[in-house]
Amino acid sequence: MKLAKLLIALGGGLLVLIVLVVVIAFISIDKIAKAGIEKGTNHALAVPTSLDSADVGIMGGTFSMAGLQIENPEGYETSPFFLRLGSAGVAVSLKSLRSDVVTLPTFTLSDLDVHIDRKGTTSNVHQILENLKRFESGDTPEPETEKGPAKKFIVNEIAIKNVQVHAHLLPLVGELSTAKVVIPEILLKDVGSAGDPVSLAELTNIITQAILASAAEYDDIIPEEILNDLKSSLGDLNALAENGVEMLTTEVDKAVEDAQDQLQDKADELEGKAKDAINEGLNDLLGGNKDKKKDEDKGGG
């Protein structure tokens, strides 16, 4: 009887231990993922990076994160940060998660705030893109994880939605001016599939380039000094197409056209109001002259 009770107690204790191990594993995997993303992004852009939360759904094969913030290089305090991501998510098979190369059908990033901060003759973006040039030579080794080499990725499609770009210009003489553009959606296809699979740092590189290249499409809104610096810095990097990545800018082009249409409508509206005001002034003037002439005629008669 005592032996049976002892076995039951041991079995119950073992069950509790297994549950605790599973709970700790679930908690730890989120922390490991969070630390890995911060480390990989920091390695890519060479600026401090923080992440509010990461959630790995082991059973469902899902991953999501929120509040990724990439700070500015040192010396740029006009803007609060370089980039902040609201949320991101992906669904992936468990089999792929266990392999060295993870294949993601669709990776969605939503609600991004980007600040381009130009002071005098240089900008935060110029410095960050200079940091990204390290990957062009292939001489920059990837940081290893506690379990060995970092995983590589193939992403069939990356959807970057609702990007707000704030361009701050602080000239050598004059006051700070800010322009803002909103990019509804950027689509990237075949990331890591046409060539070698990409690391997390290289994936960060590709996404950053795509966002800034899309912002450069707004040449009628972004200040010329920032635009020239942006295009020059992007030109020093390999084009996305050279890495086998296809970027669809249909939505961006449409956004530019919509912005231009809105500006034209506003200009037409102001022009119409100006014409009405001129006509009204002429009518008042001519009408006043006619009344004056009538008064003079009456006085003369």
Secondary structure by P-SEA (a helix, b strand, c coil): caaaaaaaaaaaaaaaaaaaaaaaaaaaaaaaaaaaaaaaaaaacccbbbbccccccccccbbbbcccccccccccccccccccccccccccccccccccbbbbcbbbbcbbbbbbcccccccaaaaaaaaaccccccccccccccccbbbbbcccbbbbcbbbbbbbbbcccbbbbbbbbbbccccccccccccccccaaaaaaaaaaaaaaaaacccccccaaaaaaaaaaaaaccccccccbbbbaaaaaaaaaaaaaaaaaaaaaaaaaaaaaaaaaaaaaaaaaaaaaaaaaaaac
